[in-house]
């Protein structure tokens, strides 16, 4: 199976340079379209080349917590802990990919089956796009495309490509949506031994969560710039969008009934056409015998989802087919994780009880803004070509009233307690 690897960048000034590069990129797009009309017939000459491949993970996860579930993403119905001590649903997935190449044209269709918020494994189209290689350095795509944000953007679903069992939840949980429907342009260029790739993208996404609840992001626009030089790979990315979801819609509808103060609270926290912005930067250094990765990101949502900063660092050493590794991850919030909500003084008894319930509902949602640290260690064994067995231990601790990245927490959940997680996973590609 063929994978495209791209890694984040180390310094924010590269983002500024990337903005200048994007102007040149867009100009190159226009020139490319103008110059390629006459060559269209030649571009599609010859027989198409097809390729089928796939990937998957068979996993089992144990969590010591009994009043919450550990999960790899909030887009799961359950996980390990409260629902069941050992869960196969945290990491298990199966993916299939079909690639087509025809001259300058190519296409890809990737379908992934993993647990969703309704508790089933209904397959979802992860990628479905057509690519045109306008020049040796410029590629254009249209369709469903991976969002080029964070270090493992292009392969976050393929466990075999990573040393650890899963991408750090603190970082990748900040952007559970991994693809969008739109267009992108990638301009590849080089200077000396350094290779650059500047990618500009626009799009939208509409994802069903459960029942009639959806998450919609429109006006997605961003820029990503990656660098490769010897054993070093780096990327910096920036993204903005307008987000809408039905999360806590019943709470905010109730608050609006309490007049101006309720309307103000709903306007502040409701996720209705709220602007979301994210930036990330990171690097990977892999000379062969050992490797080191680090990444940081910042998200501002202007809503119930809060404002957070995330980071992780990890590394490992290869002993033949065995790779022990260590990692540390952290996410912290910069905004409110609690709010006094509606003023109760002076309200009639029945209205006061309703307002108190709405305030409790609001704070239950604010507690989902993650504040957490995780220390991880594990071992990867490449037992055969295209197959790797991994075991991993995570010690995570949500703090400051937050539930961290845990899901399915009841009102009695106590923040600040350490959660121990043990994972075993068999990753494979074919």
GIDA-V72493 format. One record per backbone hydrogen bond with DSSP energy under -0.5 kcal/mol. CO is the residue of the C=O (numbers start at 1). NH is the residue of the N-H. Records with the same first field share a line. If there is no record, write none. Layout:
CO->NH + NH
This chain:
3->5
9->282
11->14
12->15 + 16
13->17
14->18
15->19
16->20
17->21
18->22
19->23
20->24
21->25
22->26
23->27
24->28
25->29
26->30
27->31
28->32
29->33
30->34
31->35
32->36
33->37
37->40
39->43
40->44
41->44
42->45
43->104 + 105
48->50
49->101
51->99
53->97
54->430
55->95
56->428
57->59 + 93
58->426
60->424
61->87
62->422
67->410
68->82
69->407
70->80
74->76
79->84
80->70
84->81
85->63
87->61
88->92
92->115
93->57
94->113
95->55
96->111
97->53
98->109
99->51
100->107
101->49
102->105
104->133
105->102
106->131
107->100
108->129
109->98
110->126 + 127
111->96
112->114 + 124
113->94
116->77 + 119
120->116
124->112 + 126
127->110
128->144
129->108
130->142
131->106
132->134 + 140
137->188
138->134 + 135
139->186
140->132
141->184
142->130
143->145 + 182
144->128
145->180
147->149
150->153
152->155 + 156
155->158
157->159
158->161
159->162
168->171 + 172
169->173
171->174
172->175
173->176
176->178
178->147
180->145 + 182
181->204
182->143
183->202
184->141
185->200
186->139 + 188
187->198
189->196
191->194
194->191
195->228
196->189
197->199 + 226
198->187
199->224
200->185
201->222
202->183
203->220
204->181
205->217
207->215
210->213
213->209 + 210
214->246
215->207
216->244
217->205
218->242
220->203
221->240
222->201
223->238
224->199
225->236
226->197
227->234
228->195
229->232
231->286
232->229
233->284
234->9 + 227
235->9 + 282
236->225
237->280
238->223
239->278
240->221
241->276
242->218
243->274
244->216
246->249
248->252
249->253
250->254
251->255
252->256
253->257
254->257
255->258
256->259
259->263
260->264
261->265
262->266
263->267
264->268
265->269
266->270
269->304
270->272
271->245
274->243
276->241
277->300
278->239
279->298
280->237
281->296
282->235
283->294
284->233 + 286
285->292
289->318
290->287 + 288
291->316
292->285
293->314
294->283
295->312
296->281
297->310
298->279
299->308
300->277
303->306
306->301
307->334 + 335
308->299
309->332
310->297
311->330
312->295
313->328
314->293
315->326
316->291
317->319 + 324
318->320
319->322
321->382
322->319
323->380
324->317
325->378
326->315
327->376
328->313
329->374
330->311
331->372
332->309
344->347
348->352
349->353
350->354
351->355
352->356
353->357
354->358
355->359
356->360
357->361
358->362
359->363
360->364
361->365
362->366
363->367
365->368
366->369
367->403
368->370
371->399
372->331
373->397
374->329
375->395
376->327
377->393
378->325
379->391
380->323 + 382
381->383 + 389
384->387
386->429
387->384
388->427
389->381
390->425
391->379
392->423
393->377
394->396 + 421
395->375
396->419
397->373
398->416
399->402
403->406
407->69
410->413
413->415
414->417
417->398
419->396
420->64
421->394
422->62
423->392
424->60
425->390 + 427
426->58
427->388
428->56
